[in-house]
């Protein structure tokens, strides 16, 4: 020790602050001595007044004045001081390391440099007060695991897998074996466990680079710190009932498998030193404490196995205990919790798909499929998570390699093919718990739409994500399993809604510009695929937010009346202003029937059916309930997905007639009647056909109906839909007219002859 010369400005500050603390506490804290050590730390001996502590059941009997030594680093207050004692009376108390060091802070970030010695002494006085009244081990204070000393043991150990349940509930001392695999130059991971009886048999390890490591499970908690020499450690194990003979036999097995291991590619060379794990339970007062709450690991010299010396140092290895039973995920209670253990299929590994796939992997998805036929180009590096070394490689393959290394619990697979090819193989798609369409491809969306309605098996939720041309807004659609349509269907619902809602006009202009954009963004020569302008920050922000929005819906308690079709619209902060909330929209399911002759699905919007009912009521009031009527159907026919959307219904235009014999509509007048709606909806809602009622007849076309529709299709130069609404059962028509139930309805397409 030496006198205090050459103190830093921070150390002078600490000294002054402690003197001020002494005055503020009226002598409760006294500075007894100042000196420096060889590390240029300022050592300050403090006397803490414990006379006035309230009587209770003390954890340790305190002296009237307790002496502690505060070590102030040269860069104080940017780094915290530490505190220690010259005795070991506090050795078995929580937050006391190596018997003499009192830990007042949970981590470096727990230190508040702005409060300096004022906050430090407040923590110190609080600690002594807890010791005095016996609450130092109370539930209000966290119990830190026993710590290990820094030593010459290279490497680190990660434990991912929970112990077998029967071991977790066995309170007696026991020994088991861990199967350890090298996963890096100095990194090892525990992948699964064996019981002691299994370990002593000849074990065929599936991975030749794996080896065995004994786990000694102590039945009682240990001190706040583990011993530093072998003799003290073995003594502690013996006092807790560990069988020496069994322990050494397992250690020999561990030595033999360690020496026989073959290093994995890029992994550490044969270490030649058996790895031993030590487990200890949480204190009895900790509610829900695990039987093996804390794990530590050390390496034992091979020679020392046969000739152990009590003075041999215990070379502790850094251990990261990530067992689900004893750890709490940092994303707990967040929307991403829905993904835990799920199977996710990601179509498209670009600006949105790649971040979403990584988010799913980090959230604990059990299996992730990656599908993309594209290659990594130099230009995409500005916004997609790839590297120069990846140029020319398939995106799906590169992303597969990256995600595979995130966790041993994730099964990742990839196909460097067009997503349309995979969608055609329906069984592989249906195995997922969530499908993410991030391709922004109308063809993929159409393929999904067609496959989904063509296959009767239940489909998983389908999340479709996209960004606008300038990356100033983004949208996502979510089709739940019982939704009447998938991404193309819901995106169309969103656009039709936007055509009638000024708050969504920017979305309509971005995704359905009218007239179409004259300038095509091609960022580099030879790129034939027009793209959008956007940065990595834009896409990562949108990807995370859109995924969270979908997961919130997926994680909600299902309700029979809840919508199955959802959409979210997001805008960048510069476009929407700070704090702008996402726009969430939902729609009830359409009514569905099929045109079996032509293999099309007909989807009738409930509002269109309500408009038909209103027209029927009007005609009933004017001419009686038996009179037939009809009108126009507005919507869209998509021949790729083979879906007919009936979004709206109108009455008869000029030149049309509906009678008991049939329906007559002039195609020219029909097109003229819906021209404005076609323009206003950016060609999403136009003339698709006609509806007709048979109040007392069957839901089928007459000869006159068929002739009229054939003429209408020819005059329209496209397919035309005939829909007939009929009474069906004796009182079904009256019930529907009265607002109860549904009518019987028929739909069929007619094509130009």
FISE-82569 format. One line per 10 residues: their letters; for each residue x, y, z of C-alpha. Coordinates in nm, 3 decimals, decimal comma, padded with zeros to 5 digits. Example, Ala and Ser with C-alpha at 12.3 -4.5 7.8 and 13.67 -1.06 7.14 Angstrom:
2
as) 01,230/-00,450/00,780; 01,367/-00,106/00,714
END
This chain:
753
xxxxxxxxxx) 00,000/00,000/00,000; 00,112/00,359/-00,051; -00,001/00,704/00,044; -00,258/00,891/-00,162; -00,046/01,077/-00,416; -00,133/01,153/-00,772; -00,507/01,098/-00,733; -00,723/01,146/-01,040; -00,989/01,413/-01,054; -01,255/01,144/-01,010
xxxxxxxxxx) -01,088/01,003/-00,698; -01,066/01,350/-00,544; -01,437/01,384/-00,624; -01,514/01,053/-00,449; -01,323/01,164/-00,140; -01,513/01,494/-00,122; -01,847/01,320/-00,174; -01,781/01,078/00,112; -01,699/01,367/00,342; -02,031/01,528/00,244
xxxxxxxxxx) -02,207/01,197/00,310; -02,055/01,189/00,658; -02,202/01,530/00,732; -02,542/01,443/00,587; -02,564/01,123/00,793; -02,444/01,305/01,106; -02,146/01,077/01,142; -02,327/00,758/01,037; -02,050/00,702/00,784; -01,694/00,799/00,876
xxxxxxxxxx) -01,379/00,805/00,666; -01,111/00,627/00,871; -00,816/00,597/00,633; -00,705/00,680/00,280; -00,441/00,502/00,074; -00,367/00,370/-00,276; -00,281/00,027/-00,413; -00,069/-00,102/-00,700; -00,366/-00,074/-00,939; -00,388/00,304/-00,878
xxxxxxxxxx) -00,716/00,257/-00,696; -00,800/00,487/-00,406; -00,874/00,273/-00,099; -01,102/00,436/00,156; -01,168/00,265/00,489; -01,521/00,350/00,605; -01,680/00,297/00,945; -02,055/00,233/00,921; -02,264/00,302/01,230; -02,470/-00,012/01,309
xxxxxxxxxx) -02,564/00,086/01,663; -02,891/00,243/01,559; -03,019/-00,046/01,347; -03,361/-00,168/01,450; -03,362/-00,491/01,652; -03,476/-00,803/01,469; -03,344/-01,144/01,380; -03,009/-01,053/01,223; -02,861/-01,267/00,948; -02,520/-01,202/01,109
xxxxxxxxxx) -02,447/-01,031/01,439; -02,309/-00,687/01,357; -02,040/-00,490/01,537; -02,138/-00,144/01,663; -01,916/00,000/01,392; -01,856/-00,213/01,085; -01,543/-00,142/00,886; -01,543/-00,176/00,507; -01,293/-00,077/00,239; -01,412/00,111/-00,068
xxxxxxxxxx) -01,194/00,079/-00,381; -01,234/00,379/-00,613; -01,106/00,327/-00,972; -00,909/00,603/-01,146; -01,198/00,677/-01,389; -01,459/00,722/-01,115; -01,751/00,806/-01,149; -01,772/00,648/-01,495; -01,705/00,313/-01,330; -01,840/00,219/-00,987
xxxxxxxxxx) -01,637/00,166/-00,672; -01,631/-00,174/-00,502; -01,656/-00,261/-00,134; -01,493/-00,539/00,070; -01,422/-00,645/00,428; -01,111/-00,775/00,603; -01,305/-01,064/00,759; -01,529/-01,347/00,635; -01,822/-01,311/00,876; -02,050/-01,224/00,582
xxxxxxxxxx) -01,919/-01,509/00,364; -02,245/-01,707/00,340; -02,471/-01,408/00,285; -02,619/-01,332/-00,057; -02,428/-01,077/-00,263; -02,098/-01,154/-00,088; -01,834/-01,283/-00,330; -01,535/-01,490/-00,220; -01,632/-01,429/00,140; -01,519/-01,066/00,152
xxxxxxxxxx) -01,658/-00,866/-00,145; -02,006/-00,714/-00,107; -02,190/-00,676/-00,440; -02,415/-00,371/-00,423; -02,498/-00,357/-00,794; -02,660/-00,621/-01,015; -02,468/-00,512/-01,325; -02,253/-00,222/-01,451; -02,567/-00,053/-01,583; -02,718/-00,064/-01,235
xxxxxxxxxx) -02,460/00,196/-01,128; -02,578/00,558/-01,151; -02,270/00,778/-01,201; -02,478/01,092/-01,148; -02,548/00,999/-00,785; -02,190/00,898/-00,716; -02,099/00,823/-00,355; -02,437/00,945/-00,234; -02,611/00,658/-00,413; -02,328/00,417/-00,325
xxxxxxxxxx) -02,345/00,476/00,050; -02,726/00,458/00,041; -02,695/00,109/-00,110; -02,435/00,015/00,151; -02,649/00,136/00,443; -02,951/-00,048/00,300; -02,748/-00,370/00,277; -02,643/-00,346/00,643; -03,002/-00,272/00,745; -03,119/-00,592/00,571
xxxxxxxxxx) -02,845/-00,788/00,746; -02,948/-00,643/01,082; -03,321/-00,721/01,050; -03,274/-01,059/00,880; -03,427/-00,964/00,543; -03,106/-01,000/00,341; -03,244/-01,323/00,193; -03,599/-01,192/00,157; -03,792/-01,221/-00,168; -03,741/-00,851/-00,236
xxxxxxxxxx) -03,373/-00,915/-00,299; -03,271/-01,119/-00,603; -03,064/-01,431/-00,545; -02,764/-01,434/-00,775; -02,614/-01,768/-00,875; -02,284/-01,876/-00,721; -02,000/-01,730/-00,922; -01,676/-01,878/-01,042; -01,333/-01,726/-01,034; -01,157/-01,619/-01,351
xxxxxxxxxx) -00,902/-01,884/-01,440; -00,694/-02,022/-01,723; -00,976/-02,244/-01,858; -01,040/-02,142/-02,216; -01,379/-02,180/-02,376; -01,741/-02,135/-02,284; -02,034/-02,372/-02,238; -02,394/-02,310/-02,344; -02,669/-02,531/-02,196; -02,992/-02,530/-02,398
xxxxxxxxxx) -03,174/-02,844/-02,288; -03,376/-02,903/-01,971; -03,281/-03,193/-01,748; -03,509/-03,500/-01,754; -03,816/-03,441/-01,541; -03,744/-03,725/-01,297; -03,403/-03,575/-01,218; -03,552/-03,229/-01,167; -03,775/-03,373/-00,893; -03,512/-03,593/-00,726
xxxxxxxxxx) -03,400/-03,407/-00,413; -03,127/-03,659/-00,325; -02,770/-03,606/-00,446; -02,721/-03,763/-00,787; -02,480/-03,777/-01,080; -02,576/-03,777/-01,448; -02,397/-03,720/-01,777; -02,424/-03,444/-02,037; -02,366/-03,500/-02,408; -02,149/-03,207/-02,518
xxxxxxxxxx) -02,073/-03,097/-02,872; -01,811/-02,845/-02,986; -01,983/-02,569/-03,187; -01,695/-02,329/-03,238; -01,325/-02,276/-03,175; -01,379/-02,240/-02,798; -01,755/-02,299/-02,762; -01,934/-02,612/-02,643; -02,306/-02,686/-02,612; -02,503/-02,938/-02,407
xxxxxxxxxx) -02,758/-03,095/-02,642; -02,907/-03,371/-02,422; -02,860/-03,569/-02,101; -02,797/-03,928/-01,992; -02,860/-04,085/-01,652; -02,566/-04,227/-01,459; -02,660/-04,588/-01,547; -02,677/-04,503/-01,916; -02,346/-04,319/-01,896; -02,151/-04,616/-01,755
xxxxxxxxxx) -02,256/-04,837/-02,043; -02,092/-04,825/-02,384; -02,246/-04,515/-02,536; -02,256/-04,471/-02,913; -02,260/-04,097/-02,971; -02,436/-03,994/-03,290; -02,190/-03,710/-03,346; -01,827/-03,821/-03,347; -01,721/-03,477/-03,230; -01,935/-03,509/-02,914
xxxxxxxxxx) -01,812/-03,622/-02,573; -01,955/-03,685/-02,226; -01,933/-03,464/-01,919; -02,048/-03,566/-01,567; -02,305/-03,350/-01,391; -02,291/-03,352/-01,011; -02,621/-03,230/-00,864; -02,582/-03,101/-00,510; -02,891/-03,133/-00,289; -02,828/-02,812/-00,091
xxxxxxxxxx) -02,749/-02,453/-00,197; -02,384/-02,349/-00,193; -02,216/-02,026/-00,094; -02,239/-01,722/-00,315; -01,911/-01,830/-00,476; -01,765/-02,166/-00,574; -01,428/-02,287/-00,435; -01,107/-02,217/-00,624; -00,914/-02,538/-00,546; -01,001/-02,904/-00,593
xxxxxxxxxx) -00,966/-03,006/-00,231; -01,221/-02,753/-00,106; -01,459/-02,843/-00,389; -01,440/-03,218/-00,326; -01,491/-03,160/00,045; -01,804/-02,958/-00,026; -01,933/-03,235/-00,253; -01,861/-03,502/00,009; -02,048/-03,304/00,277; -02,353/-03,302/00,049
xxxxxxxxxx) -02,349/-03,681/00,002; -02,191/-03,718/-00,342; -02,059/-04,074/-00,396; -01,685/-04,043/-00,460; -01,659/-04,381/-00,633; -01,944/-04,312/-00,879; -01,810/-03,964/-00,947; -01,461/-04,087/-01,037; -01,599/-04,368/-01,255; -01,802/-04,118/-01,453
xxxxxxxxxx) -01,499/-03,894/-01,477; -01,301/-04,177/-01,636; -01,583/-04,228/-01,890; -01,573/-03,855/-01,963; -01,195/-03,868/-02,007; -01,215/-04,159/-02,250; -01,487/-04,001/-02,467; -01,302/-03,670/-02,463; -00,980/-03,830/-02,585; -01,170/-04,024/-02,853
xxxxxxxxxx) -01,366/-03,730/-02,992; -01,307/-03,605/-03,342; -01,311/-03,226/-03,365; -01,588/-03,083/-03,576; -01,499/-02,863/-03,869; -01,374/-02,530/-03,741; -01,408/-02,644/-03,379; -01,154/-02,664/-03,100; -00,889/-02,933/-03,129; -00,909/-03,229/-02,893
xxxxxxxxxx) -00,902/-03,062/-02,550; -00,774/-03,369/-02,365; -00,936/-03,238/-02,047; -01,265/-03,378/-01,915; -01,538/-03,124/-01,860; -01,731/-03,150/-01,532; -02,061/-02,975/-01,451; -02,175/-02,880/-01,103; -02,539/-02,802/-01,031; -02,684/-02,642/-00,720
xxxxxxxxxx) -03,043/-02,563/-00,617; -03,186/-02,225/-00,536; -03,217/-02,129/-00,168; -03,517/-02,274/00,014; -03,684/-01,935/00,045; -03,696/-01,882/-00,333; -04,047/-01,960/-00,452; -04,048/-02,211/-00,735; -03,672/-02,265/-00,713; -03,540/-02,531/-00,949
xxxxxxxxxx) -03,378/-02,850/-00,822; -03,078/-02,755/-01,038; -03,109/-02,379/-01,047; -02,746/-02,297/-01,125; -02,484/-02,468/-01,338; -02,107/-02,425/-01,337; -01,837/-02,606/-01,535; -01,468/-02,676/-01,492; -01,189/-02,869/-01,660; -00,982/-03,128/-01,471
xxxxxxxxxx) -00,634/-03,229/-01,581; -00,626/-03,588/-01,712; -00,335/-03,674/-01,485; -00,522/-03,528/-01,192; -00,795/-03,786/-01,233; -00,563/-04,063/-01,117; -00,348/-03,854/-00,884; -00,571/-03,573/-00,753; -00,416/-03,308/-00,538; -00,614/-03,091/-00,301
xxxxxxxxxx) -00,408/-02,792/-00,414; -00,498/-02,835/-00,781; -00,680/-02,522/-00,902; -01,034/-02,554/-01,030; -01,025/-02,409/-01,380; -01,378/-02,277/-01,416; -01,521/-02,238/-01,764; -01,773/-01,966/-01,849; -02,117/-02,128/-01,851; -02,434/-01,980/-02,005
xxxxxxxxxx) -02,738/-02,157/-01,864; -03,021/-02,122/-02,117; -03,247/-02,404/-02,001; -03,613/-02,306/-02,050; -03,703/-02,421/-01,697; -03,470/-02,175/-01,522; -03,448/-01,883/-01,763; -03,694/-01,617/-01,868; -03,691/-01,514/-02,231; -03,630/-01,145/-02,294
xxxxxxxxxx) -03,925/-01,136/-02,534; -04,164/-01,277/-02,276; -04,525/-01,156/-02,312; -04,450/-00,996/-02,649; -04,652/-01,088/-02,962; -04,362/-01,301/-03,088; -04,441/-01,553/-02,813; -04,701/-01,705/-03,048; -04,417/-01,829/-03,270; -04,256/-02,049/-03,004
xxxxxxxxxx) -04,223/-02,400/-03,146; -04,432/-02,318/-03,455; -04,358/-02,416/-03,815; -04,326/-02,111/-04,041; -04,300/-02,113/-04,420; -04,150/-01,794/-04,567; -04,202/-01,737/-04,939; -03,955/-01,474/-05,057; -03,622/-01,400/-04,885; -03,588/-01,036/-04,982
xxxxxxxxxx) -03,626/-00,703/-04,805; -03,926/-00,809/-04,595; -03,903/-01,187/-04,603; -03,544/-01,217/-04,478; -03,595/-00,998/-04,167; -03,925/-01,171/-04,090; -03,759/-01,512/-04,116; -03,487/-01,401/-03,874; -03,744/-01,255/-03,634; -03,927/-01,590/-03,637
xxxxxxxxxx) -03,603/-01,778/-03,567; -03,510/-01,553/-03,276; -03,863/-01,589/-03,138; -03,814/-01,965/-03,103; -03,995/-02,103/-03,406; -03,941/-02,479/-03,421; -03,913/-02,515/-03,798; -03,864/-02,253/-04,069; -03,887/-02,309/-04,444; -03,727/-02,062/-04,685
xxxxxxxxxx) -03,833/-02,048/-05,049; -03,684/-01,809/-05,306; -03,547/-01,863/-05,656; -03,349/-01,538/-05,658; -02,974/-01,485/-05,629; -02,788/-01,227/-05,422; -02,702/-00,927/-05,644; -02,464/-00,644/-05,545; -02,741/-00,384/-05,558; -02,961/-00,547/-05,295
xxxxxxxxxx) -02,693/-00,527/-05,024; -02,808/-00,175/-04,936; -03,135/-00,307/-04,796; -03,130/-00,686/-04,765; -02,932/-00,872/-04,494; -02,668/-01,026/-04,720; -02,293/-00,973/-04,762; -02,052/-00,925/-05,054; -01,930/-01,284/-05,017; -02,288/-01,398/-05,082
xxxxxxxxxx) -02,309/-01,243/-05,431; -02,417/-01,500/-05,686; -02,549/-01,746/-05,428; -02,920/-01,830/-05,386; -03,082/-01,608/-05,126; -03,265/-01,899/-04,968; -02,943/-02,096/-04,924; -02,753/-01,804/-04,771; -03,035/-01,723/-04,532; -03,063/-02,091/-04,442
xxxxxxxxxx) -02,698/-02,094/-04,331; -02,743/-01,783/-04,123; -03,060/-01,895/-03,944; -02,929/-02,247/-03,884; -02,663/-02,106/-03,656; -02,903/-01,914/-03,434; -03,017/-02,206/-03,220; -02,982/-02,585/-03,217; -03,356/-02,606/-03,147; -03,452/-02,462/-03,488
xxxxxxxxxx) -03,492/-02,688/-03,789; -03,433/-02,475/-04,099; -03,479/-02,593/-04,457; -03,473/-02,416/-04,791; -03,570/-02,456/-05,155; -03,408/-02,230/-05,417; -03,715/-02,257/-05,641; -04,001/-02,038/-05,752; -04,259/-02,021/-05,473; -04,528/-02,113/-05,726
xxxxxxxxxx) -04,372/-02,458/-05,760; -04,392/-02,516/-05,385; -04,750/-02,390/-05,359; -04,846/-02,650/-05,618; -04,719/-02,915/-05,375; -04,999/-02,851/-05,132; -04,920/-03,110/-04,857; -04,585/-02,946/-04,783; -04,753/-02,607/-04,753; -05,029/-02,730/-04,522
xxxxxxxxxx) -04,774/-02,861/-04,270; -04,688/-02,505/-04,164; -04,850/-02,318/-03,876; -04,802/-01,987/-04,058; -04,733/-01,904/-04,423; -04,564/-01,570/-04,493; -04,590/-01,447/-04,851; -04,320/-01,180/-04,885; -04,270/-01,222/-05,261; -04,480/-00,919/-05,366
xxxxxxxxxx) -04,562/-01,135/-05,668; -04,917/-01,126/-05,810; -04,853/-01,471/-05,956; -04,762/-01,620/-05,619; -05,065/-01,452/-05,462; -05,288/-01,598/-05,735; -05,136/-01,944/-05,692; -05,199/-01,931/-05,317; -05,554/-01,808/-05,370; -05,632/-02,088/-05,615
xxxxxxxxxx) -05,464/-02,362/-05,410; -05,634/-02,250/-05,091; -05,991/-02,272/-05,220; -05,925/-02,580/-05,432; -05,809/-02,798/-05,143; -06,063/-02,890/-04,879; -05,802/-02,958/-04,608; -05,766/-02,684/-04,344; -05,508/-02,420/-04,432; -05,279/-02,240/-04,185
xxxxxxxxxx) -05,297/-01,861/-04,150; -05,146/-01,674/-04,447; -04,967/-01,345/-04,385; -04,892/-01,138/-04,696; -04,664/-00,833/-04,664; -04,574/-00,557/-04,908; -04,435/-00,202/-04,924; -04,523/00,089/-05,147; -04,319/00,223/-05,437; -04,132/00,480/-05,224
xxxxxxxxxx) -04,133/00,270/-04,906; -04,341/00,536/-04,733; -04,620/00,297/-04,647; -04,658/-00,076/-04,604; -04,949/-00,316/-04,580; -05,010/-00,666/-04,453; -05,305/-00,897/-04,496; -05,380/-01,189/-04,266; -05,613/-01,472/-04,364; -05,706/-01,686/-04,065
xxxxxxxxxx) -05,779/-02,058/-04,124; -06,153/-02,004/-04,174; -06,121/-01,692/-04,391; -06,311/-01,693/-04,719; -06,001/-01,572/-04,905; -05,623/-01,534/-04,880; -05,379/-01,252/-04,958; -05,508/-01,151/-05,301; -05,864/-01,155/-05,170; -05,794/-00,936/-04,866
xxxxxxxxxx) -05,566/-00,698/-05,053; -05,853/-00,644/-05,293; -06,089/-00,581/-04,999; -05,842/-00,324/-04,871; -05,819/-00,148/-05,207; -06,198/-00,142/-05,254; -06,236/00,001/-04,904; -05,968/00,260/-04,983; -06,162/00,371/-05,292; -06,438/00,490/-05,056
xxxxxxxxxx) -06,221/00,613/-04,767; -06,014/00,932/-04,796; -05,793/00,820/-04,508; -05,668/00,539/-04,732; -05,638/00,732/-05,055; -05,257/00,727/-05,040; -05,263/00,347/-05,032; -05,488/00,336/-05,337; -05,261/00,574/-05,527; -04,950/00,377/-05,429
xxxxxxxxxx) -05,066/00,021/-05,500; -05,314/00,101/-05,779; -05,193/00,423/-05,948; -05,419/00,566/-06,217; -05,279/00,627/-06,469; -05,007/00,363/-06,419; -04,656/00,488/-06,337; -04,470/00,601/-06,646; -04,129/00,579/-06,476; -04,010/00,230/-06,388
xxxxxxxxxx) -03,741/00,205/-06,118; -03,461/-00,017/-06,247; -03,161/00,032/-06,016; -02,901/-00,135/-06,237; -02,855/-00,228/-06,603; -03,004/-00,556/-06,706; -03,244/-00,581/-06,416; -03,575/-00,671/-06,577; -03,776/-00,676/-06,255; -03,906/-00,329/-06,160
xxxxxxxxxx) -03,862/-00,265/-05,791; -03,917/00,002/-05,527; -03,705/00,259/-05,345; -03,630/00,171/-04,982; -03,353/00,135/-04,726; -03,258/-00,141/-04,487; -03,389/00,070/-04,199; -03,724/00,118/-04,376; -03,768/-00,251/-04,444; -03,655/-00,378/-04,105
xxxxxxxxxx) -03,894/-00,135/-03,934; -04,188/-00,232/-04,155; -04,107/-00,606/-04,136; -04,106/-00,614/-03,756; -04,415/-00,398/-03,721; -04,619/-00,589/-03,979; -04,522/-00,923/-03,822; -04,617/-00,800/-03,474; -04,954/-00,678/-03,598; -05,031/-01,021/-03,736
xxxxxxxxxx) -04,910/-01,202/-03,426; -05,136/-00,991/-03,206; -05,436/-01,118/-03,404; -05,309/-01,477/-03,404; -05,251/-01,473/-03,029; -05,595/-01,334/-02,946; -05,860/-01,563/-02,798; -06,065/-01,695/-03,091; -06,431/-01,600/-03,100; -06,685/-01,745/-03,343
xxxxxxxxxx) -06,803/-01,398/-03,442; -06,453/-01,250/-03,485; -06,347/-01,156/-03,839; -06,119/-01,393/-04,027; -05,984/-01,142/-04,279; -05,752/-00,869/-04,150; -05,530/-00,597/-04,291; -05,290/-00,342/-04,146; -05,160/-00,026/-04,312; -04,844/00,139/-04,180
xxxxxxxxxx) -04,682/00,466/-04,278; -04,327/00,584/-04,225; -04,282/00,852/-03,954; -04,190/01,112/-04,217; -04,510/01,038/-04,406; -04,757/00,990/-04,120; -04,606/01,210/-03,851; -04,469/01,097/-03,516; -04,691/00,868/-03,312; -04,920/00,778/-03,602
xxxxxxxxxx) -05,104/00,458/-03,524; -05,141/00,176/-03,773; -05,475/00,144/-03,948; -05,629/-00,194/-03,876; -05,919/-00,318/-04,084; -06,120/-00,638/-04,095; -06,400/-00,787/-04,300; -06,654/-01,067/-04,243; -06,635/-01,368/-04,468; -06,805/-01,372/-04,805
xxxxxxxxxx) -07,072/-01,627/-04,893; -06,922/-01,888/-05,121; -07,043/-02,122/-05,390; -06,874/-02,287/-05,686; -06,931/-02,301/-06,057; -06,850/-02,668/-06,095; -06,881/-02,658/-06,474; -06,593/-02,412/-06,510; -06,406/-02,466/-06,180; -06,445/-02,112/-06,044
xxxxxxxxxx) -06,525/-02,002/-05,690; -06,792/-01,734/-05,653; -06,761/-01,505/-05,349; -07,058/-01,290/-05,259; -07,003/-00,992/-05,030; -07,266/-00,967/-04,756; -07,326/-00,603/-04,847; -07,404/-00,705/-05,204; -07,659/-00,956/-05,075; -07,807/-00,686/-04,851
xxxxxxxxxx) -07,844/-00,459/-05,157; -08,026/-00,738/-05,342; -08,262/-00,781/-05,049; -08,334/-00,405/-05,046; -08,423/-00,415/-05,415; -08,647/-00,719/-05,357; -08,824/-00,537/-05,073; -08,879/-00,233/-05,298; -09,024/-00,447/-05,575; -09,241/-00,636/-05,325
xxxxxxxxxx) -09,389/-00,309/-05,200; -09,456/-00,191/-05,558; -09,575/-00,508/-05,734; -09,618/-00,785/-05,477; -09,404/-01,069/-05,333; -09,432/-01,303/-05,631; -09,289/-01,062/-05,889; -08,937/-01,141/-06,005; -08,671/-00,875/-06,024; -08,304/-00,847/-06,092
xxxxxxxxxx) -08,012/-00,618/-06,150; -07,638/-00,582/-06,204; -07,353/-00,749/-06,023; -07,032/-00,551/-05,973; -06,695/-00,690/-05,881; -06,405/-00,860/-06,050; -06,325/-01,185/-06,227; -05,972/-01,314/-06,178; -05,892/-01,594/-06,420; -05,555/-01,675/-06,258
xxxxxxxxxx) -05,695/-01,758/-05,916; -06,028/-01,856/-06,077; -06,227/-01,643/-05,837; -06,527/-01,420/-05,905; -06,573/-01,145/-05,649; -06,923/-01,000/-05,625; -06,868/-00,683/-05,425; -07,180/-00,482/-05,501; -07,526/-00,523/-05,649; -07,749/-00,272/-05,827
xxxxxxxxxx) -08,098/-00,265/-05,968; -08,180/-00,296/-06,338; -08,028/-00,037/-06,572; -08,220/00,124/-06,859; -08,320/-00,113/-07,135; -08,338/-00,415/-06,902; -08,628/-00,634/-06,799; -08,687/-00,900/-06,535; -08,997/-01,122/-06,555; -09,117/-01,470/-06,473
xxxxxxxxxx) -08,985/-01,583/-06,810; -08,630/-01,456/-06,759; -08,387/-01,170/-06,731; -08,288/-00,935/-07,014; -08,002/-00,687/-06,970; -07,841/-00,478/-07,243; -07,460/-00,516/-07,199; -07,392/-00,165/-07,332; -07,625/-00,007/-07,078; -07,480/-00,230/-06,807
xxxxxxxxxx) -07,125/-00,117/-06,877; -07,233/00,246/-06,890; -07,415/00,215/-06,557; -07,100/00,108/-06,370; -06,840/00,316/-06,558; -06,788/00,566/-06,277; -06,750/00,290/-06,019; -06,496/00,114/-06,237; -06,282/00,428/-06,262; -06,318/00,521/-05,894
xxxxxxxxxx) -06,215/00,175/-05,777; -05,911/00,159/-06,008; -06,082/-00,117/-06,212; -06,139/-00,340/-05,908; -06,520/-00,302/-05,914; -06,677/-00,331/-06,256; -06,954/-00,515/-06,435; -06,933/-00,892/-06,382; -07,289/-01,010/-06,449; -07,649/-01,000/-06,336
xxxxxxxxxx) -07,870/-01,127/-06,058; -08,225/-01,253/-06,086; -08,486/-01,372/-05,835; -08,705/-01,682/-05,837; -08,923/-01,621/-05,529; -09,119/-01,940/-05,579; -08,907/-02,134/-05,821; -08,587/-02,334/-05,808; -08,242/-02,170/-05,792; -08,159/-02,257/-06,148
xxxxxxxxxx) -08,162/-02,079/-06,485; -08,443/-02,103/-06,736; -08,378/-02,140/-07,107; -08,441/-01,768/-07,145; -08,190/-01,692/-06,867; -07,923/-01,898/-07,037; -07,980/-01,737/-07,375; -07,969/-01,389/-07,224; -07,641/-01,460/-07,040; -07,476/-01,604/-07,349
xxxxxxxxxx) -07,563/-01,286/-07,537; -07,441/-01,076/-07,243; -07,106/-01,258/-07,232; -07,060/-01,215/-07,607; -07,154/-00,850/-07,592; -06,921/-00,800/-07,294; -06,632/-00,982/-07,469; -06,565/-01,153/-07,138; -06,723/-01,398/-06,899; -07,048/-01,292/-06,735
xxxxxxxxxx) -07,191/-01,426/-06,410; -07,555/-01,520/-06,360; -07,672/-01,536/-06,001; -08,023/-01,654/-05,913; -08,167/-01,595/-05,568; -08,462/-01,823/-05,490; -08,699/-01,913/-05,212; -08,591/-02,271/-05,170; -08,790/-02,416/-04,881; -09,153/-02,309/-04,831
xxxxxxxxxx) -09,085/-02,029/-04,580; -08,716/-01,958/-04,654; -08,792/-01,663/-04,883; -09,022/-01,498/-04,630; -08,768/-01,549/-04,352; -08,494/-01,384/-04,558; -08,717/-01,094/-04,660; -08,794/-01,046/-04,290; -08,422/-01,026/-04,213; -08,366/-01,378/-04,084
xxxxxxxxxx) -08,147/-01,640/-04,246; -08,024/-01,663/-04,604; -08,189/-01,744/-04,937; -08,088/-02,024/-05,167; -07,859/-01,895/-05,442; -07,708/-02,025/-05,760; -07,420/-01,886/-05,967; -07,271/-01,979/-06,302; -07,032/-01,820/-06,549; -07,109/-01,779/-06,916
xxx) -06,826/-01,726/-07,165; -06,840/-01,565/-07,511; -06,946/-01,811/-07,778
END
